[in-house]
Amino acid sequence: MKKNFKKKQDSTNLNFLKTLLSSLIIILVFSILPISVSFIKENLKSNEVVLNSSKKSFNEILDKQSKKNKIIQDNIKGRFSWNIFDDIDVFGKDEEDQDPQRLSASTIEELFRENGYNLDTVKKTKLVNAGNQLTKLPKELRNIESPKKRKKLFIKIVLPLIIEENLKIRFDRKKLFEILNKNNTSTRDKAWLELKFKQYGVKNNDLAKLKIRMDEIPVSLAIAQAAKETGWGSSRFAQEGNALFGQWTWSGEGIKPLEVEKDKKHKVAKFKILKASVRAYQRNLNTHSSYKEFRIERAIQRDSDEKLDSLKLVNFLKNYAETGIEYTNVLKKIIEQNSLKEFDDVNILPTSLKMKNLI
């Protein structure tokens, strides 16, 4: 009897403990549940914020990229339909804002060798890489003892500069003829013409005069004049001022000649880079009143469907130097003795037009 009572009591105690434990678990679960639900809600909110933020950022990125792509497309379209070689330099900042570095003659020769740049190949292929352009002449140029070697290096330096500047004029000339052949002139065309009238010093919107002035200078003639004016790159003006064509200035920045007469105030125009000198030279021949006959003869050759002949055109440059006809005769000898006319039909390699910078 006592034993049975004990068993019954143990069973009652066990049931009580089970009930108590169950109650405690229930209480614990219900006390934690609000916290868990709250945590889950907060976590969901946080995730929603992150998701919305990510979605917003992603949309912003897409929107920005879309706008950027549109700008690029408009830019490309504008540049090709306008003129990829306009006065506003398509390659970025104007070249004259560059910080030019002077390379040694040996370094330049090595770079030319690595690029496969030699004059015999240029004459055969009629192509030159514009990437071979330099901003300054090497100082050692004047110390090269071999005249043949010095001349070849000088030509290799100035050749791509002259051809690329001519190419810009060629594009402009093509644009001009396209406008002249239109029945109606667009607002954009009128703005372009206005810019070119100013650039070439043409008054009263004279299209006939603009047509005559907007033309190339034969490569052989430009090389010959650069060679004569700089002593094949050895002159003080060329070395210190990138002056390839000995142009005078009375108001601009320049270098004073050592033996200039006291009563004369002129200086030789100074340029930051070689290309700027080429551009100024072309503008001079295409606009100055002293070279009106030169431009007329060039126009006659064009109208006769002839190639520009430097040996004929040079006869009209007697006003370029005080020695007159003697000066033109020297230029003819330089052209003939160095076979410079072989460079007149050389073009720029298409891959070297730096079109990647358009976008």
C-alpha positions in Angstrom: 0.0 0.0 0.0 2.8 2.4 0.9 4.7 1.4 -2.2 1.7 2.0 -4.4 1.1 5.4 -2.9 4.7 6.4 -3.6 4.4 5.4 -7.2 1.3 7.4 -7.6 3.0 10.4 -6.0 6.0 10.1 -8.3 3.6 9.9 -11.3 1.8 13.0 -10.1 5.1 14.9 -9.6 6.3 13.9 -13.1 3.0 15.1 -14.7 3.3 18.4 -12.8 6.9 18.9 -14.0 5.8 18.1 -17.6 2.9 20.6 -17.3 5.2 23.2 -15.8 7.9 22.7 -18.5 5.2 22.9 -21.2 3.9 26.1 -19.7 7.4 27.6 -19.5 8.0 26.7 -23.2 4.7 28.3 -24.2 5.5 31.4 -22.3 9.0 31.6 -23.7 7.8 31.1 -27.3 5.1 33.8 -27.0 7.5 36.2 -25.4 10.1 35.8 -28.1 7.6 35.7 -31.0 6.8 39.4 -31.1 10.5 40.2 -31.1 11.1 37.7 -33.9 8.2 39.1 -35.9 9.4 42.6 -35.3 12.9 41.5 -36.4 11.6 39.9 -39.5 9.5 42.9 -40.3 12.5 45.2 -39.8 14.7 43.0 -41.9 12.1 42.9 -44.6 11.9 46.7 -44.5 15.7 47.0 -44.6 15.9 44.6 -47.6 13.1 46.5 -49.3 15.1 49.8 -48.8 18.2 48.1 -50.1 16.3 46.6 -53.0 14.7 50.0 -53.8 18.0 51.8 -53.4 19.7 49.2 -55.7 16.9 49.5 -58.2 17.1 53.3 -58.1 20.9 53.2 -58.5 20.6 50.7 -61.3 18.0 52.8 -63.1 20.2 55.9 -62.6 23.1 54.1 -64.1 21.0 53.0 -67.0 19.7 56.5 -67.4 23.1 58.0 -67.3 24.5 55.5 -69.7 21.5 56.0 -72.1 22.1 59.8 -72.0 25.9 59.2 -72.5 25.2 56.9 -75.5 22.9 59.5 -77.0 25.5 62.3 -76.6 28.1 60.0 -78.2 25.7 59.2 -81.1 24.8 62.9 -81.6 28.5 63.8 -81.4 29.5 61.3 -84.0 26.6 62.3 -86.3 27.4 66.0 -85.8 31.1 65.6 -86.5 30.6 63.6 -89.7 27.8 65.7 -91.1 29.6 68.9 -90.1 33.3 68.6 -90.7 35.7 66.3 -88.8 38.5 68.7 -89.4 36.9 71.9 -88.3 38.6 74.9 -86.7 37.5 73.4 -83.3 40.0 70.6 -83.1 38.2 67.2 -83.1 41.2 65.5 -81.4 40.5 67.3 -78.1 42.3 70.4 -76.9 44.1 72.5 -79.6 47.5 71.2 -80.4 49.1 74.4 -79.4 48.1 73.8 -75.8 50.3 70.7 -75.7 53.4 70.6 -73.6 55.9 69.8 -76.4 58.9 67.6 -75.6 62.1 67.6 -77.6 63.4 64.2 -78.6 67.0 63.5 -79.6 67.8 62.7 -83.2 68.8 59.1 -82.3 65.6 58.5 -80.4 63.5 59.8 -83.3 65.4 57.6 -85.8 64.8 54.6 -83.5 61.0 55.4 -83.3 60.8 55.8 -87.0 62.6 52.4 -87.5 60.2 50.7 -85.1 57.2 52.2 -87.0 58.7 51.1 -90.3 58.8 54.7 -91.4 61.2 55.3 -94.3 60.9 57.5 -97.3 61.4 54.8 -99.9 58.4 52.9 -98.5 56.4 56.2 -98.5 57.2 56.8 -102.2 56.1 53.3 -103.1 52.9 53.1 -101.0 52.0 56.8 -101.2 51.0 56.6 -97.6 52.4 58.1 -94.4 51.4 57.5 -90.8 50.3 60.7 -89.1 51.4 59.1 -85.8 54.9 60.0 -86.7 54.4 63.7 -86.0 56.8 65.5 -83.8 56.3 68.8 -82.0 60.0 70.0 -82.1 63.0 69.5 -84.2 65.9 67.6 -82.6 68.9 69.8 -81.6 71.3 67.3 -83.1 69.9 67.9 -86.5 72.4 70.7 -87.2 75.3 68.4 -86.1 74.6 65.6 -88.5 77.6 65.7 -90.9 76.0 63.8 -93.8 73.8 66.2 -95.8 71.9 63.3 -97.2 71.1 61.9 -93.8 70.2 65.3 -92.4 67.9 66.0 -95.3 66.1 62.6 -95.0 65.5 63.1 -91.3 64.2 66.6 -91.8 61.8 65.5 -94.6 60.5 62.6 -92.5 59.8 65.0 -89.7 57.9 67.7 -91.7 56.2 65.4 -94.2 53.3 64.1 -92.1 52.8 67.6 -90.6 52.3 69.1 -94.1 50.1 66.3 -95.4 47.8 66.3 -92.5 47.3 70.1 -92.7 46.6 69.7 -96.4 44.1 67.0 -95.6 42.1 69.4 -93.4 41.9 71.8 -96.2 40.8 69.0 -98.6 37.9 68.1 -96.3 36.9 71.8 -96.0 37.1 72.2 -99.8 34.9 69.1 -100.3 32.4 70.5 -97.8 32.4 73.8 -99.7 31.6 72.2 -103.0 28.9 70.1 -101.5 27.3 73.4 -100.2 27.7 75.1 -103.6 25.9 72.2 -105.3 22.9 72.4 -103.0 19.7 74.1 -103.9 19.0 75.3 -100.4 21.6 76.2 -97.8 20.9 75.0 -94.3 21.4 77.0 -91.1 24.4 74.8 -90.3 25.9 75.3 -93.7 25.5 79.1 -93.4 27.3 79.0 -90.0 30.1 76.9 -91.4 30.5 79.3 -94.4 30.6 82.3 -92.0 33.4 80.7 -90.1 35.4 80.0 -93.2 34.9 83.5 -94.6 36.6 84.8 -91.4 39.3 82.1 -91.5 40.3 83.0 -95.0 39.8 86.7 -94.7 37.0 86.8 -97.3 34.7 89.9 -97.2 31.2 90.3 -98.5 30.5 86.5 -98.4 32.4 86.1 -101.7 32.1 82.4 -102.5 34.2 82.6 -105.6 37.1 84.1 -103.6 36.7 81.5 -100.9 36.8 78.8 -103.4 40.2 80.1 -104.7 41.7 80.7 -101.3 40.6 77.4 -99.7 43.0 75.0 -101.4 46.1 73.0 -100.6 49.8 73.9 -100.9 51.8 71.2 -102.8 53.8 69.1 -100.4 56.9 69.4 -102.5 56.7 73.2 -102.4 56.1 73.3 -98.7 59.1 71.0 -98.0 61.3 73.0 -100.3 60.4 76.3 -98.5 60.9 74.8 -95.1 64.3 73.4 -96.1 65.3 76.8 -97.6 64.1 78.9 -94.6 65.6 76.7 -91.9 68.7 75.3 -93.6 67.2 71.8 -93.4 66.2 72.4 -89.8 69.4 73.8 -88.5 68.5 77.5 -88.1 68.1 79.3 -84.8 64.5 80.2 -85.6 63.6 76.6 -86.3 65.4 75.2 -83.2 64.2 77.9 -80.8 60.8 78.9 -82.2 59.6 76.0 -84.4 59.6 78.4 -87.3 59.8 76.3 -90.4 58.9 79.0 -92.9 60.7 82.2 -91.6 57.5 84.3 -91.4 57.8 87.8 -90.0 55.8 89.4 -87.3 55.6 93.0 -86.0 53.2 92.4 -83.1 53.2 88.7 -82.2 55.6 86.6 -80.3 58.9 86.1 -82.2 62.6 85.9 -82.3 64.7 89.0 -83.2 67.2 88.4 -86.1 70.8 89.0 -85.0 71.7 91.1 -88.0 68.5 93.0 -88.5 68.8 96.6 -89.5 68.2 99.1 -86.6 65.4 100.8 -88.4 63.4 97.5 -88.8 61.2 96.2 -86.0 60.2 92.8 -87.4 60.8 89.5 -85.7 60.6 85.9 -87.0 57.3 84.4 -85.8 57.6 81.9 -83.0 55.4 78.8 -82.5 54.9 76.4 -79.7 54.8 73.4 -82.0 55.9 72.6 -85.5 52.3 72.0 -86.8 51.3 75.5 -85.8 54.0 76.8 -88.1 52.7 74.8 -91.0 49.2 76.0 -90.4 50.3 79.7 -90.3 52.3 79.2 -93.5 49.3 77.8 -95.4 47.1 80.6 -94.1 49.7 83.1 -95.3 49.9 81.8 -98.8 46.1 81.4 -99.0 45.2 84.9 -97.7 48.0 87.4 -98.1 47.7 89.9 -101.0 51.3 89.2 -102.0 50.4 85.8 -103.2 47.2 86.6 -105.2 48.9 85.5 -108.5 50.0 82.3 -106.8 46.3 81.5 -105.9 45.1 82.4 -109.4 47.6 80.1 -111.0 46.6 77.3 -108.6 42.9 77.9 -109.5 43.7 77.7 -113.2 45.5 74.4 -112.7 42.4 73.1 -110.8 40.0 74.2 -113.4 42.1 72.5 -116.0 41.9 69.2 -114.0 45.6 69.2 -113.6 47.6 68.2 -110.6 49.0 71.1 -108.7 52.5 71.7 -110.1 54.9 73.1 -107.6 57.5 73.9 -110.3 55.0 76.2 -112.0 53.5 77.6 -108.8 56.8 78.5 -107.3 57.2 81.2 -110.0 54.6 83.2 -108.2 56.4 83.3 -104.8 59.0 85.9 -105.7 57.5 88.2 -103.1 58.2 85.7 -100.3 61.8 86.8 -100.0 63.8 89.9 -100.8 65.9 88.0 -103.3 62.8 87.6 -105.5 63.4 85.4 -108.6 66.7 84.2 -107.2 64.7 82.8 -104.3 62.2 80.9 -106.6 65.1 79.5 -108.6 66.6 78.1 -105.4 63.3 76.5 -104.5 63.1 74.8 -107.9 66.6 73.3 -107.4 65.6 72.0 -104.0 62.5 70.4 -105.4 64.2 68.8 -108.4 67.5 67.7 -106.7 65.6 66.0 -103.8 62.8 64.5 -106.0 60.3 66.2 -103.7 57.4 66.0 -106.2 57.2 62.2 -105.4 55.6 63.3 -102.2 52.8 65.4 -103.7 50.3 62.5 -104.0 51.1 60.9 -100.6 48.2 60.5 -98.2 47.7 59.8 -94.6 47.1 56.2 -93.5 43.3 55.9 -92.7 44.1 54.2 -89.3 46.2 57.2 -88.2 43.3 59.7 -88.3 42.8 59.2 -84.5 39.1 58.6 -85.1 38.9 56.8 -81.7 39.1 60.2 -80.0 35.8 61.3 -81.7 34.0 59.2 -79.1 
